[in-house]
Every structure is written in structure tokens, then in C-alpha cells.
Amino acid sequence: MATSRFAPLQRLVISVAVLASFVTFLDGTVVTVALPAISRELGGGITTQQWVVDAYLITLSALILLAGSLSDAYGRVLVMRVGLIAFGVASVAVAAAPDPLVLIIARAAQGAAGALLVPSSLALITATMRSDVQSRAIGVWTAFTTGAQLVGPLLGGLFVDFLSWRFVFLINVLPIGVTLFLLARLKLNERPSGVRVDWISGILCAVGLGAVVFALIEQPNLGWSSPAIWLPGIVGAGLFAWFLVRQQRSSTPLMPISLFRVRDFAWGNLATLFVYAALSLNGFVVGVYLQQGAGLSATAAGLASLPMTILMILVSSRAGSWAGRYGPRIFMTVGPLVMAAGAVMLLLVAEDFDYWWQVLPAMIVMGLGLSLTVAPLTSAILGAIDESRSGIASAVNNAVSRVAGLLVVAMLSTIIGGTLDLAGFHSAAWVTASLLVLGGVVSWIGIRRNPAEEQAAEVAAVPES
């Protein structure tokens, strides 16, 4: 891990932050290439595949806001330790699942545990480092955690082909053990702040999102006219709206609306919504189509994204340093547009499949664009918020990215026209490119050229609610 330029405590913080987030991000993507094998053994077709992904994302995205508040209230180290242990237990439950229902419930439990890890780990960095050092650290964190998301399909493919899809979910055991060991060595002066945690808002967010996603996933099977679809959709939307209203009125909100008065935070999260929706859609569709449509093995399908992983590790940390020096706006604009070009290149995929000419060039271009985007995006959003609120700011940004993936996977059947054949794959490529263009345009319009300008005044203007 490239942390030699940091002080010893900073290196330890970065190592803990990377490993704790690694298991969460890895488990979110390692499952992609296992979906066909899961469907073959347990049944359920594309609906089961969507639920295996979205059960994890529902609890992760809905509870990550609550976890950010818990992190600020009780300390990052304690919350992270609880999350690591719970994640390990849930992973074993997923691996032992005898049917789709148990599998989906265990995946939801995994997501809930993962929600405790991401905001706490990134908040460790933002609470202990500032300025250029923080930007470099976020670049390292981004390189390895995003690399976990990208290398996940390869690891998953190897386990599926040579062992079983069940072993895919036991990959976490070793990094969890190492992280718990390093966490015991991390001595930070953290005390409970006594801040009240709004549990009701957490429930409203989780149930509201869950009901909406249920309606989106099951709609192709039952139709919008079915009460089993439109009733949960309406109730879920109402509960989520109630959650938003409660955030405006609560003295200790899970998602302080006041944070969005900070320009870079607001526009950066909007860019996050588009970019991560595109990444989630692309990851799901490529991982499944290369097996079911192109006839590749799970390992070969996982290898398809390896160029993106290599580029992320090589370029992302450097891009974080550039963003700290020149500002994130140009990188957050150019990066998504480059990725959009890569997504369009996936239209070369044809019935006569050839990975080297039809997929590899697209993966290289998308990997370059992603490397330029992610670290500057994270730095722009978290650098706009005061250190004392870093936990909740990190949680909000991570919740936005997970909700983006959650919704786009829930709408998968509509995007691909019901079947992930070649035409459906091409439709997904167009939608992916469109979302990335929107992410680049939003960044150009909203992110400041010089991030230091007016930042202190903006942060001071945000009330401590």
C-alpha cells in the first residue's frame, strides 16, 4: 500500500480505513459474476439476481446515514469494530443459505453491517488529516476501495469456477481479521459525543427505499396495475418523503439538509448520483451478459474488468494529488465524459463475440476516466465540509452512491427490455453513457474552479444542526 509519504499514525489510519471499506465494496461487486451460478442452483431467474444485489444495497444505502450519525456520536473505532464482526457473521450466513429467501435476508444483514464500515473508515481519514495530505490519503483510499469493487468480479469468477459460488462470500474473513488486529493498535482520543441518534428517521429511510425497490423489481412480473406493486410504491415514496421532511425539522438529522447549502457538496453529490448509477449498471450488465450471452466462464467474465482495476491503482492516487493542487472541477468533468466514450464503445459487442476488440478497448477507456474521477469527486465533496461533520458528510455521499446503484439495478428489466440479450446489452450501454455525460455536465456547471474560494464562508454559514 503506497503510504510511505505519510506519518506512522496516518499510515495506520489509511490501512484501517482501506481494509474496512475493502470488504464492503468487494462484497458489493464480487457477487456479480456469481449471479448466474446462484440462479442455476437456487432458481428465480433475473428477479432473484436483482434481489441478491439490491437486498445488500437497500440496507447499505438506507442505514449508512444512520451509521454516519452513530460514528459521530459514539466514535469511529467502536462503530467500525461492531460493523466488522457483524459483517463476518452475515457473510457466513450468506454462504450457507439453502434457498433464495434465506440468501436475500442474509444479504440484507450484510448490507446493514457494511453500512457501519464505510462512513466510519473514511471519517477516520477526514478527522485526522487536512489539506493536501487529506487529498493524497483519499486518493490512496479511493484507489484501493474502488480497486476492490473492480477486482471483485475476478475473484468471484475464480471461486465460482473452481470451488462454489458460496465461497465467494467467505473472501471477507481474512481482511476482517487483519482489520480487527490493526484497529486494536489504533489509539485515538475518541469519546462519545452524547449526540442523540434519530432512529425513527433510519427506519423511515430503510422501509421507504425497500418498498420502492420492491415495486420496481417486481413490476415486470406483476404489472403496475397490481395492488401488490403500486401500493408498496406509493407507501414507500410517502415514507421516504416523510424522512426528508423530518430531516428539515429534526435537531439531530441523519441527513442534514443544511449540508446541501454548501455548493461543492450539493453539486458533487448530484454528480455522484449519475456516475455511480452508471457504474452499477455497467458492472451488473457486463458481468452477467459475458456469461449468459457471450458464453464466457465466470473467471473470464471477471477478468474483463481487470484493466479498470490496474488503471485505478496506478492513476487514482495521483489524480487525488492533482485535484488537491488544481481543483477537482476539470477532473470531475473530463473523467465521466471519457467513461461515457468507453460505454459507447461497448456497442461494438456483437453476436460474433471477441473480447479483445469489442470489450477490452472500452474497459481501458472507462478505467482511465474512472481513475480521473473518483478521488477528485470524493475530495471535492468531503473537503467542502468541516472536520467535525466528516462522518455524516461521508455517510451522505456514500448513501447517494449506493442509492444510485440500488435504483438502476431495480430498473434493470425496464432498461434492457426484459431480457439481457444483445439488444438489451446495447440498451444498457446507451443508458450508461447518458448517465456519465450527465455526471460530467453537472460537475462542470456546479463545482468551483478554485475550491478554496468562499469555502470557509460557506462552511461557517451551515448551522450545526
Stockholm file with secondary structure:
# STOCKHOLM 1.0

chainA/1-465         MATSRFAPLQRLVISVAVLASFVTFLDGTVVTVALPAISRELGGGITTQQWVVDAYLITLSALILLAGSLSDAYGRVLVMRVGLIAFGVASVAVAAAPDPLVLIIARAAQGAAGALLVPSSLALITATMRSDVQSRAIGVWTAFTTGAQLVGPLLGGLFVDFLSWRFVFLINVLPIGVTLFLLARLKLNERPSGVRVDWISGILCAVGLGAVVFALIEQPNLGWSSPAIWLPGIVGAGLFAWFLVRQQRSSTPLMPISLFRVRDFAWGNLATLFVYAALSLNGFVVGVYLQQGAGLSATAAGLASLPMTILMILVSSRAGSWAGRYGPRIFMTVGPLVMAAGAVMLLLVAEDFDYWWQVLPAMIVMGLGLSLTVAPLTSAILGAIDESRSGIASAVNNAVSRVAGLLVVAMLSTIIGGTLDLAGFHSAAWVTASLLVLGGVVSWIGIRRNPAEEQAAEVAAVPES
#=GR chainA/1-465 SS CCCTTSCHHHHHHHHHHHHHHHHHHHHHHHTGGGHHHHHHHHCCHHHHHHHHHHHHHHHHHHHHHHHHHHHHHHCHHHHHHHHHHHHHHHHHHHHTCCSHHHHHHHHHHHHHHHHTTHHHHHHHHHHHCCHHHHHHHHHHHHHHHHHHHHHHHHHHHHHHHHTCGGGGGGTTHHHHHHHHHHHHHCCCCCCCCCCCCCHHHHHHHHHHHHHHHHHHHHHHHHCTTSHHHHHHHHHHHHHHHHHHHHHHHCSSCSSCGGGGGSHHHHHHHHHHHHHHHHHHHHHHHHHHHHHHTTCCCHHHHHHTTHHHHHHHHHHHHHHHHHHHHHCSHHHHHHHHHHHHHHHHHGGGCCSSCCHHHHTHHHHHHHHHHHHHHHHHHHHHHHHTSCGGGHHHHHHHHHHHHHHHHHHHHHTHHHHHTTSCSHHHHHHHHHHHHHHHHHHHHHHHHHSCSSTTTTHHHHHHHSCCC
#=GC SS_cons         CCCTTSCHHHHHHHHHHHHHHHHHHHHHHHTGGGHHHHHHHHCCHHHHHHHHHHHHHHHHHHHHHHHHHHHHHHCHHHHHHHHHHHHHHHHHHHHTCCSHHHHHHHHHHHHHHHHTTHHHHHHHHHHHCCHHHHHHHHHHHHHHHHHHHHHHHHHHHHHHHHTCGGGGGGTTHHHHHHHHHHHHHCCCCCCCCCCCCCHHHHHHHHHHHHHHHHHHHHHHHHCTTSHHHHHHHHHHHHHHHHHHHHHHHCSSCSSCGGGGGSHHHHHHHHHHHHHHHHHHHHHHHHHHHHHHTTCCCHHHHHHTTHHHHHHHHHHHHHHHHHHHHHCSHHHHHHHHHHHHHHHHHGGGCCSSCCHHHHTHHHHHHHHHHHHHHHHHHHHHHHHTSCGGGHHHHHHHHHHHHHHHHHHHHHTHHHHHTTSCSHHHHHHHHHHHHHHHHHHHHHHHHHSCSSTTTTHHHHHHHSCCC
//
